[in-house]
Amino acid sequence: MPNDPMMLLSYVNTQLRDFYPDLESFCKAQDADPDVLVSKLASIDYRYDKNLNRFV
């Protein structure tokens, strides 16, 4: 996964849109810590919207 927060945002949202029903499924498949992911994207003012299944 990209380390740069903006690139990470694009990557994660694309993956969520195309392959995963929710953030939990994505994190399990990618072996990623959801708290770290959410924190990194929060640093650029993005929050996960469960209804939209994307960071906004």
C-alpha positions in Angstrom: 0.0 0.0 0.0 1.2 3.5 -0.7 2.8 5.4 2.2 1.8 8.9 1.1 -1.6 9.8 2.6 -3.0 11.2 -0.7 -1.9 8.1 -2.7 -3.2 5.9 0.1 -6.6 7.6 0.0 -6.9 7.0 -3.8 -5.8 3.4 -3.5 -8.0 2.5 -0.6 -11.1 4.2 -2.0 -10.6 2.4 -5.3 -10.2 -0.9 -3.6 -13.3 -0.4 -1.5 -15.3 0.6 -4.5 -14.2 -2.3 -6.7 -13.5 -5.2 -4.4 -14.6 -4.9 -0.8 -18.0 -4.5 0.9 -16.5 -2.6 3.9 -13.3 -1.4 5.5 -13.0 -4.4 7.7 -12.9 -6.8 4.8 -10.3 -4.7 3.0 -8.1 -4.6 6.1 -8.3 -8.3 6.6 -7.5 -9.1 3.0 -4.6 -6.6 3.0 -3.4 -7.6 6.5 -3.6 -3.9 7.5 -4.3 -2.4 10.9 -7.6 -0.5 10.5 -6.7 1.9 13.3 -3.4 2.9 11.6 -5.2 3.3 8.2 -8.0 5.4 9.7 -5.4 7.5 11.6 -3.2 8.1 8.6 -6.2 9.3 6.5 -7.6 11.4 9.4 -4.3 13.3 9.2 -5.4 14.7 5.9 -9.0 15.2 7.2 -10.7 12.1 5.7 -13.1 9.9 7.6 -14.5 6.6 6.7 -18.2 6.7 5.8 -19.7 3.3 6.4 -22.8 4.1 4.3 -20.8 5.2 1.2 -18.0 2.6 1.9 -15.3 5.2 1.2 -13.2 7.8 2.9 -14.7 11.3 2.4 
